[in-house]
Amino acid sequence: MLSNFEIKRLFDNDQLIIVEIKIAGSAQELYAADQYEWFYLEKNSKALIKLWLNSRDSSPAVEERFFEQSYLKFNRTQATYIEKYNSAQHTLSRQASEKPHSDLLTALDGYHY
């Protein structure tokens, strides 16, 4: 279960939430690369899917994340999420990480590695 985590980035729209979390733990418990995880929450079904990060790219204006399942491009205010297998494209707004959706907290708290 993920019970000790911090939300680093949060994007959402009426259908889904994309979130990056930092998992709390000592340096002995976690490698630096394992401290951060990305998830996709489908709001209607409440299905939580781990996004497998392959690579990243950043510039002062925009950041990109390339996942096994998808692609995410974002800036300070919004994001575009493109699904790999059906090419669905979603526009999301960046949200304050201090006030996440209650369904997201429930799903993350119940997630097992």
N, C-alpha and C positions, 0 to 999 in steps of 0.2 A: 504494500500500500504506500502511496505517496502521501505522507502526512506532514512532512516538513519541507516545504518548497516556497519559493518566491517567484511571483509572476514578473517577468522582465519585459515582455512585449505582448500586447493584446490587440487583436483586430477582430471586428465583427460586422455582420449585417443581419438581416432578418432571417437568414437560413443557417448560417454557420459562424463558428468562432475559430480563429487560429491563434494559438498561444505559444509563447516560449517561456519555459520555466527554468529556474535554477534550483537544483536539488541540494538541500543542505546536507552537509556531512564533512567530516574531517578529511584532510589531504590523504591520509592513509586509507580511508574508505573509498574515495572516488578519485579517478584520474580526472584531470582538468577537462578533457573532452567529454567525459561522462556526466559532468555536472549540469549540462544544459540539454534540455529535451524540447521538441516541438510536437504539438498535438493539434488535431482537427476535431472539433465537436460539431456534429450535425444536430441542430436544435430540435427538430421534430422528433427524431428517433432517440435522441440523447446518446448516440453512438460516439464513443471516443476512439480516435484512431491515432496511433503514434506515427509521426512523419519521420522517415529515415533520412537524415541530412547527408547528402553526398558532397556538396561543396557550397561555398559562399563567395560573394563578391560585394565590395563596398566602395562607395565614393562619397564625397561630401553631400551630394544631393540625393542619392538613392542607394538602397541596399537590395541585394538579391540573395535568395536561398534556393538551392536546387536540391529537391528531395527525390527519393526513389519514385514516389507517387505523383509528384507535382512540382510546381514552380511558384515562388512568391517574390514579388517585387514590391518594395515599400519605401515610403519616406516618412516625414514627421507627422503627416496627417492622414494618409490613406495607403491602401495596399491593393494589389491585384493578385488574385490567386487563380492559377490555371491548373486544372486537373490533367494529368498526363494521358490517361486512357480514354477519356471521352471528350477532351478538349473544352470542357465547360469552363467558363471564365466568370469569376466573381469579383466584384468591387467591394472592398471593406473599408470601414473607418477605423482609425486608430483610437483606442479607448484608454482611459486611465487604468493602470494596472492595480490601483488600490481598491477599485470597486468592480470586481468581476461578477459576471452573471452567476446566480446561485447554482444553476445546473452545471456550470463548468466546475465550480468548487466541489460539488458532489461527485462528479465524474472523475476528477483528478484524485480526490481523496480515496476513491474506490479502485484506482488503477493498480494493478499488480505487475511487477517486473517478471 
